[in-house]
Structures are given as structure tokens and as C-alpha cells.
């Protein structure tokens, strides 16, 4: 019934970094390894990118603001921002705002390649975005007026009719080269973590004994109250003991020894342990052992009163053969089953 903590290493490595991680529930930011382990960025640029991605939307991140917050100079911070912009983790554009002013719009990217593919797919509607080639400007040319030519009627009669040439087929559009075609945007991955507003499944009921008794409940209460002797983290109140007694009684009724129940409930607790009663309730419900198989009843052996032969019966008497003989003789003797 022991559980093994897989996340903790069996022994510390002989060299290199050793991570001592504590599970975070608030005040953290997910940073991609594309930024934290980028080989083309300096440590200053990586630190700036990490700080920018941890800020809420709308926070000012100008050079003077960052220089007032950190000990680096404005020149170093400007160089780090240029590195982030060069590798696609940052984009700065200048836009006009109200009152004739110009403001800088900053966009931070945690996955520059995926953001670029999405922008290309949105701009081209599923195809590659190809910049249109501007057509050359047409300059009107004035042709000189030709002098009128007089043609006689006989010459017009000798001019043959023009032969109509067949219309040329429309040009076949050339297929786009493979290098120009944009890959379709990848489908979004399914959300594995339920949203905070999702309804939670009902909690399983605490098990209880099939044949409760005062002695069974008293043994369960003593076991719960004495957990703090061997596991100091499991300090329970009287109300907690009263609510958990039926679950421990169910374990004891199913043939579990008290020391085995104590080890299953208190072994390998999470650190830090904030709610020991909730952990005990979960383990009593999730790790409940199956009941012991019922042993088949054995019919005892009896000795026949007439022939001294052994036969199986729940009551003493005579065997089947002697019983039939007594029935034939009309003697009212009990027969074996």
C-alpha cells in the first residue's frame, strides 16, 4: 500500500545543478525555453524578456522606466531590447494617438515562430502573403496627326478582306512555388486543464463498516487520535476524528491490522501538509482494500451410533444406511442429513 514519490530523485547527482522545487499556486509566470535557453541572446536580454513577459498587460516598459527599476544603465537596457527585437521576442511600433502625439506600442512574444505563422495565415486567408508589385505609371503619349490620304474607289475594291486570326487561349496561371506557399495554421491543442468555472465532480462518500459495533469504533478512534505519535504532521481535532472514524472502522473490519492502516494513511505526505484531515479522508476512500473472501462452512464429522462409521452431519445420529434400516423396521430414529 506504499506510494512512491516519482518526482523526487532517489539520490542527489554528484555534479551539476540540483533543483529544489516547491509547487507554486500563485505569483508565477510560464516562460518558454525558447527564451530562457536561447543561445543567441545575452543574459541581460534573457532577463529583460523574462521580466517583460511576467508583467501584466498595459504596464509601461520604456527604457527610462526599466533603468529606474534595475541597476543596469539605459544603454545596456536599450541594447538588450534591440536583441529581443532582432530575434522576434519583442516588436515596437510607433502609432499616432489623440492630440497629435505619437506613442510606442510594444508587443512581447513567447513563441515568435508560431506568432509569425499565425500572422501570415490571417493576412492571406490561408495562403501566403505576397506583396503586390506596383504597376508602372502610364504616361500619355500624343501621336502626331497624319495628313489625310486620298484612296481611289478602284484601289479599295482590290484590297482583300482581313483574315481573322483565331483567338489565343487565355494564359494558364502558374502554380505557386512550394517555397512561397504558407503552411496552414496548426490546430489549437486541446485544453487539458479545466477552466476555473468548470463544475467539480462530486466527492466520493466516506466508507463505513457493514457491521458497526462500539468496539470497532473505539479501536478506530484510538488509531486516529494516536497518529501524531508516529507522524507529528497528522494532528487532528476531535471533530476530525469523529468524522473519520467510520472510514477507519471499514478498514479494520476488512482485516487490516492497525499498524498497516497507520502506515497506509501517513506514509509519504505532501510537503507542506496544510489539511491532514482532507488527506486522510482521500486516502481512506481511494485506498480502501477489498473485503476478505468468505470461508466456506465445513460440516463436522459424526460417528454412527449403530455401525460406528464416520459421516458428515450437523447433528449426531446414524449414517444413511443405518437410517434406512431403521425406517424399514418402523423405528422413529432421526436420520442424517
C-alpha positions as CSV (number, residue, x, y, z in Angstrom):
1,X,0.0,0.0,0.0
2,X,3.0,2.3,0.0
3,X,3.2,5.1,-2.6
4,X,6.4,6.1,-4.2
5,X,7.2,9.7,-4.9
6,X,8.3,9.7,-8.5
7,X,9.1,13.4,-8.8
8,X,11.8,13.3,-6.2
9,X,15.2,11.8,-7.3
10,X,16.5,8.7,-5.4
11,X,19.8,10.5,-4.7
12,X,21.4,13.8,-5.4
13,X,23.6,14.0,-8.5
14,X,27.3,14.1,-8.0
15,X,27.7,17.3,-10.0
16,X,25.7,19.9,-11.7
17,X,22.6,21.8,-10.6
18,X,20.2,20.3,-8.1
19,X,16.6,21.7,-8.3
20,X,14.8,22.2,-5.1
21,X,11.3,23.0,-6.4
22,X,8.2,23.8,-4.4
23,X,4.8,23.6,-6.1
24,X,3.6,27.2,-6.8
25,X,-0.1,28.1,-6.6
26,X,0.1,31.9,-7.2
27,X,2.6,34.5,-8.2
28,X,4.3,32.7,-11.1
29,X,4.7,33.1,-14.9
30,X,5.3,30.4,-17.5
31,X,8.4,31.2,-19.6
32,X,9.2,29.3,-22.7
33,X,12.6,27.6,-23.1
34,X,12.9,29.3,-26.4
35,X,13.7,32.5,-24.4
36,X,15.3,31.1,-21.3
37,X,17.8,28.9,-23.1
38,X,18.3,30.9,-26.3
39,X,21.9,30.7,-27.5
40,X,21.8,33.9,-29.5
41,X,20.7,36.2,-26.7
42,X,22.8,37.6,-23.9
43,X,21.9,37.0,-20.3
44,X,20.8,40.6,-20.0
45,X,18.4,40.2,-22.9
46,X,17.0,36.9,-21.5
47,X,16.5,38.6,-18.1
48,X,14.7,41.6,-19.8
49,X,12.5,39.2,-21.9
50,X,11.6,37.2,-18.8
51,X,10.7,40.3,-16.8
52,X,8.6,41.8,-19.7
53,X,6.6,38.5,-20.1
54,X,5.9,38.5,-16.3
55,X,4.4,42.0,-16.4
56,X,0.6,42.4,-16.8
57,X,-0.8,43.9,-20.0
58,X,-0.7,47.7,-20.1
59,X,2.5,48.1,-17.9
60,X,5.0,50.7,-19.2
61,X,8.4,49.2,-20.2
62,X,10.2,52.1,-21.6
63,X,14.0,52.3,-21.3
64,X,13.9,55.0,-18.7
65,X,11.3,53.0,-16.6
66,X,13.4,49.9,-16.7
67,X,16.6,51.8,-15.9
68,X,14.8,53.3,-12.9
69,X,13.8,49.8,-11.7
70,X,17.1,47.9,-12.3
71,X,20.8,48.8,-11.8
72,X,21.7,48.5,-15.5
73,X,22.3,51.6,-17.5
74,X,20.0,52.9,-20.2
75,X,22.5,51.9,-22.9
76,X,22.6,48.3,-21.7
77,X,18.9,48.1,-21.4
78,X,18.5,49.6,-24.9
79,X,20.9,47.0,-26.3
80,X,19.0,44.2,-24.6
81,X,15.7,45.4,-26.1
82,X,17.3,45.5,-29.5
83,X,18.4,41.9,-29.1
84,X,14.9,40.8,-28.2
85,X,13.5,42.7,-31.2
86,X,16.1,41.2,-33.5
87,X,15.2,37.6,-32.6
88,X,11.4,38.3,-32.7
89,X,10.6,38.2,-29.0
90,X,9.8,41.9,-29.0
91,X,8.1,44.3,-31.5
92,X,8.0,48.0,-31.2
93,X,5.9,50.2,-33.5
94,X,5.0,53.9,-33.3
95,X,1.4,54.9,-33.6
96,X,-0.4,58.2,-33.6
97,X,-2.7,58.8,-30.6
98,X,-5.1,61.6,-29.8
99,X,-3.9,65.2,-29.7
100,X,-1.3,64.8,-32.4
101,X,1.0,62.7,-30.2
102,X,3.0,59.6,-31.2
103,X,3.2,56.6,-28.8
104,X,5.3,53.4,-28.9
105,X,3.3,50.2,-29.0
106,X,5.3,47.2,-27.6
107,X,4.3,43.5,-28.2
108,X,6.0,40.6,-26.4
109,X,6.1,37.1,-27.9
110,X,6.8,33.9,-26.1
111,X,6.8,31.9,-29.4
112,X,8.0,34.1,-32.3
113,X,7.8,31.4,-34.9
114,X,4.2,30.4,-34.1
115,X,3.2,34.1,-34.0
116,X,4.7,34.7,-37.4
117,X,3.0,31.7,-39.0
118,X,-0.4,32.8,-37.5
119,X,0.1,36.4,-38.8
120,X,0.8,35.1,-42.3
121,X,-2.2,32.8,-42.2
122,X,-4.5,35.6,-41.0
123,X,-3.2,38.1,-43.6
124,X,-3.5,35.8,-46.6
125,X,-6.7,33.9,-45.6
126,X,-4.9,30.6,-45.6
127,X,-2.3,31.3,-48.4
128,X,1.0,33.1,-48.4
129,X,1.0,36.8,-48.1
130,X,2.7,38.1,-51.3
131,X,3.4,41.8,-51.6
132,X,1.8,43.2,-54.7
133,X,4.1,44.6,-57.3
134,X,3.2,48.2,-58.2
135,X,2.3,48.7,-61.8
136,X,4.4,51.2,-63.8
137,X,2.8,54.6,-64.2
138,X,1.3,55.2,-67.7
139,X,2.4,58.4,-69.4
140,X,0.1,59.6,-72.1
141,X,1.8,60.0,-75.5
142,X,0.4,62.4,-78.1
143,X,0.6,61.0,-81.6
144,X,1.1,63.5,-84.5
145,X,-1.9,63.9,-86.7
146,X,-1.3,62.3,-90.1
147,X,-2.1,64.0,-93.2
148,X,-5.3,62.7,-95.0
149,X,-4.6,60.3,-97.8
150,X,-6.9,60.1,-100.7
151,X,-7.6,56.5,-101.9
152,X,-9.5,55.8,-105.1
153,X,-12.5,53.5,-105.4
154,X,-10.7,51.0,-107.6
155,X,-7.9,50.6,-105.0
156,X,-10.5,49.9,-102.3
157,X,-12.1,47.2,-104.5
158,X,-8.7,45.4,-104.9
159,X,-8.0,45.3,-101.1
160,X,-8.7,41.8,-99.7
161,X,-10.8,41.4,-96.6
162,X,-8.6,40.9,-93.5
163,X,-8.2,37.3,-92.3
164,X,-9.4,36.8,-88.7
165,X,-6.8,35.0,-86.7
166,X,-8.1,32.5,-84.1
167,X,-8.3,33.9,-80.6
168,X,-5.5,33.0,-78.3
169,X,-6.3,30.8,-75.3
170,X,-6.3,32.6,-72.0
171,X,-3.0,32.2,-70.2
172,X,-2.8,29.4,-67.7
173,X,-2.0,30.8,-64.2
174,X,1.3,29.5,-62.9
175,X,1.2,27.4,-59.8
176,X,2.8,29.0,-56.8
177,X,6.2,27.5,-55.9
178,X,6.4,25.3,-52.9
179,X,8.7,27.8,-51.1
180,X,6.0,30.6,-51.3
181,X,3.1,28.6,-50.1
182,X,2.4,29.1,-46.4
183,X,1.7,26.1,-44.2
184,X,-1.8,26.0,-42.7
185,X,-2.0,27.2,-39.2
186,X,-1.8,24.3,-36.7
187,X,-5.0,23.4,-34.9
188,X,-5.1,24.5,-31.3
189,X,-4.2,21.9,-28.8
190,X,-7.0,20.6,-26.6
191,X,-7.2,22.2,-23.2
192,X,-6.1,19.7,-20.6
193,X,-6.7,21.8,-17.6
194,X,-10.4,22.6,-16.8
195,X,-11.3,26.3,-16.6
196,X,-11.8,27.7,-13.0
197,X,-15.5,28.0,-13.5
198,X,-16.0,24.3,-14.6
199,X,-18.2,22.3,-12.2
200,X,-16.2,19.9,-10.0
201,X,-17.2,16.2,-9.8
202,X,-19.0,15.2,-6.6
203,X,-16.8,13.9,-3.8
204,X,-16.9,10.2,-3.1
205,X,-18.6,9.2,0.1
206,X,-16.5,8.1,3.1
207,X,-16.7,4.3,3.5
208,X,-18.2,2.7,6.6
209,X,-18.3,-0.8,8.2
210,X,-21.0,-3.3,7.2
211,X,-21.5,-4.5,10.8
212,X,-20.7,-1.5,13.1
213,X,-20.0,-2.0,16.7
214,X,-18.8,0.0,19.7
215,X,-15.6,-1.9,20.0
216,X,-14.8,-1.4,16.3
217,X,-15.5,2.4,16.5
218,X,-13.4,2.7,19.7
219,X,-10.4,1.0,18.0
220,X,-10.7,3.3,15.0
221,X,-10.9,6.4,17.3
222,X,-7.8,5.3,19.2
223,X,-5.9,4.8,16.0
224,X,-6.8,8.3,14.6
225,X,-6.0,10.0,17.9
226,X,-2.6,8.3,18.1
227,X,-1.4,9.2,14.6
228,X,0.5,12.2,15.9
229,X,2.8,9.9,18.0
230,X,4.4,8.3,14.9
231,X,3.5,11.1,12.4
232,X,3.7,14.5,14.0
233,X,2.2,16.2,10.9
234,X,-1.1,14.5,11.4
235,X,-2.6,16.5,14.3
236,X,-6.4,16.1,14.2
237,X,-9.2,17.8,16.1
238,X,-12.0,16.0,17.9
239,X,-14.4,16.8,15.1
240,X,-11.9,15.4,12.5
241,X,-11.6,12.2,14.5
242,X,-15.4,11.9,14.8
243,X,-15.9,12.3,11.1
244,X,-13.1,9.9,10.0
245,X,-13.9,7.0,12.5
246,X,-16.3,5.2,10.1
247,X,-13.7,5.1,7.4
248,X,-11.0,3.6,9.7
249,X,-13.6,1.1,11.1
250,X,-14.3,-0.1,7.5
251,X,-10.5,-0.8,7.0
252,X,-10.3,-2.7,10.4
253,X,-13.5,-4.7,9.5
254,X,-11.8,-5.8,6.3
255,X,-9.0,-7.5,8.1
256,X,-6.4,-4.7,8.1
257,X,-4.0,-4.6,11.0
258,X,-3.8,-1.2,12.9
259,X,-0.1,-0.7,12.1
260,X,-0.8,-1.4,8.4
261,X,-3.7,1.1,8.4
262,X,-1.5,3.7,10.1
263,X,1.3,3.3,7.6
264,X,-1.0,3.5,4.6
265,X,-2.6,6.7,5.8
266,X,0.5,8.6,6.9
267,X,3.2,7.4,4.6
268,X,4.8,9.9,2.1
269,X,2.7,13.0,2.9
270,X,2.9,16.1,0.6
271,X,5.1,19.0,1.7
272,X,3.8,21.3,3.1
273,X,0.8,19.4,4.6
274,X,-1.9,22.0,5.1
275,X,-5.0,19.9,5.6
276,X,-4.2,16.5,7.2
277,X,-7.9,15.6,7.7
278,X,-8.6,16.1,4.0
279,X,-5.6,13.9,3.0
280,X,-6.7,11.1,5.4
281,X,-10.3,11.3,4.1
282,X,-9.0,11.0,0.5
283,X,-6.7,8.0,1.3
284,X,-9.4,6.2,3.3
285,X,-11.7,6.5,0.3
286,X,-9.3,5.9,-2.6
287,X,-7.1,3.2,-1.0
288,X,-9.9,1.1,0.6
289,X,-8.8,-2.6,0.5
290,X,-11.3,-5.2,-0.7
291,X,-13.1,-7.3,1.8
292,X,-11.7,-10.7,2.7
293,X,-13.2,-13.7,0.9
294,X,-15.8,-15.6,2.9
295,X,-14.6,-19.0,4.0
296,X,-16.9,-21.9,3.1
297,X,-18.6,-23.6,6.0
298,X,-17.3,-27.1,6.9
299,X,-19.8,-29.8,8.0
300,X,-18.3,-31.7,11.0
301,X,-17.8,-35.4,11.2
302,X,-20.2,-37.6,13.3
303,X,-19.9,-41.2,14.4
304,X,-22.8,-43.5,13.6
305,X,-24.5,-44.8,16.7
306,X,-25.1,-48.3,15.2
307,X,-22.1,-49.1,13.0
308,X,-19.5,-46.6,14.4
309,X,-18.8,-45.4,10.8
310,X,-17.9,-41.7,10.3
311,X,-20.3,-39.5,8.3
312,X,-20.8,-35.7,7.9
313,X,-23.8,-34.1,9.6
314,X,-24.5,-31.0,11.6
315,X,-26.2,-33.2,14.3
316,X,-25.2,-36.6,15.8
317,X,-27.2,-39.7,14.8
318,X,-26.8,-42.6,12.4
319,X,-25.5,-42.8,8.9
320,X,-27.6,-43.1,5.8
321,X,-27.5,-46.9,5.6
322,X,-28.5,-47.4,9.3
323,X,-31.2,-44.8,9.0
324,X,-32.8,-46.6,6.1
325,X,-32.6,-49.9,8.1
326,X,-34.4,-48.2,11.0
327,X,-37.0,-46.8,8.7
328,X,-37.7,-50.3,7.3
329,X,-38.1,-51.5,10.9
330,X,-40.5,-48.6,11.6
331,X,-38.4,-47.3,14.4
332,X,-38.6,-43.4,14.8
333,X,-34.9,-42.5,14.8
334,X,-33.5,-39.3,13.4
335,X,-31.8,-39.6,10.0
336,X,-28.7,-37.9,9.0
337,X,-28.9,-35.0,6.5
